[in-house]
Structures are given as C-alpha cells and as structure tokens.
Amino acid sequence: MLPTIPSLIKICDAFGLTLSQFFLEDDGNTIQITERQKLLLDYAAKLSPEQYSALLNFLKAL
C-alpha cells in the first residue's frame, strides 16, 4: 500500500520532520539547521547588499 501525500505529511508531523527531510538520503554531508539559524537566514535574506555586508562585518568582529 502506498501512502497519500496527506498521510505522509501526518507521519512527518508526528516525527517532527518536513517532507524534504523524510525523503532526504543522508550521504554524510547533510547539514541540519536549527530554528534559530533558519530565523537568522530569513532575516538576512531581506537585507540590502550594504546591510548584509555590515551584518557580516559585525559577526566577524564578535
């Protein structure tokens, strides 16, 4: 029997996974990011090039 997409979503939710994580083949090079890292990436994606550069310089100085 093959599960439907909604069934797969429920399975993934139960295990705290996304569908992409469920189907991901781990070759040892896979990097998992935390929610904090995802939030930082989301904010960084909204910055102008100048703001992004300033953020990188700030982080390097820490």
N, C-alpha and C positions, 0 to 999 in steps of 0.2 A: 504494500500500500504506500502511496506517495502522499505526503502531507501537502496541504494547500499553503499558499503564502500566508494567509491569516493565522493558520496553525503554527507555521514556523515563527511568526512574529511573537505569538504567545509563548512558545518554547524559549525563544531568545530572551524575552522579558523575564521569564522565570529564572533564567540563569544570569541575568544582568548583562546580556550581550546585544550587540547590534547584528543585523543580518550579515553585514560585511565581515564582522568578526567570526560569525558562525561558519561562513564558507571559506575563510582565510586558511590557506595552507601555510603552516609555520615552518619556514625553512631555516630558522635560527637567526634570521636577520630582521625579524619583525620587531617594530618598536611600538609599544603601547603608550599612549599619553593619558595623563590624569585629567580630571575635570578642571583642575586649576590651570594646567597647561593649555587645555582647549580654550578656556576663557581668555587667557593671555593671547593666544593666536587669533581669536575672534576680534579682540580689541586692536591688535597690531595690524590686522588686515584693513582696518578702517582708517588708518593713519595716512597722511600725505607722505610723499617720499622724504621731505625735510623732517617731519615729525618722527618717522621711522628711524631715520639716521640719528636723530637726537636721542631716541629711546635706546638704540644700540650703544651709543656712546655712554649714556648713563649706566646701562647694565654692565658695560665693560669696566667702568670706574668703581663698581661696587666691590 
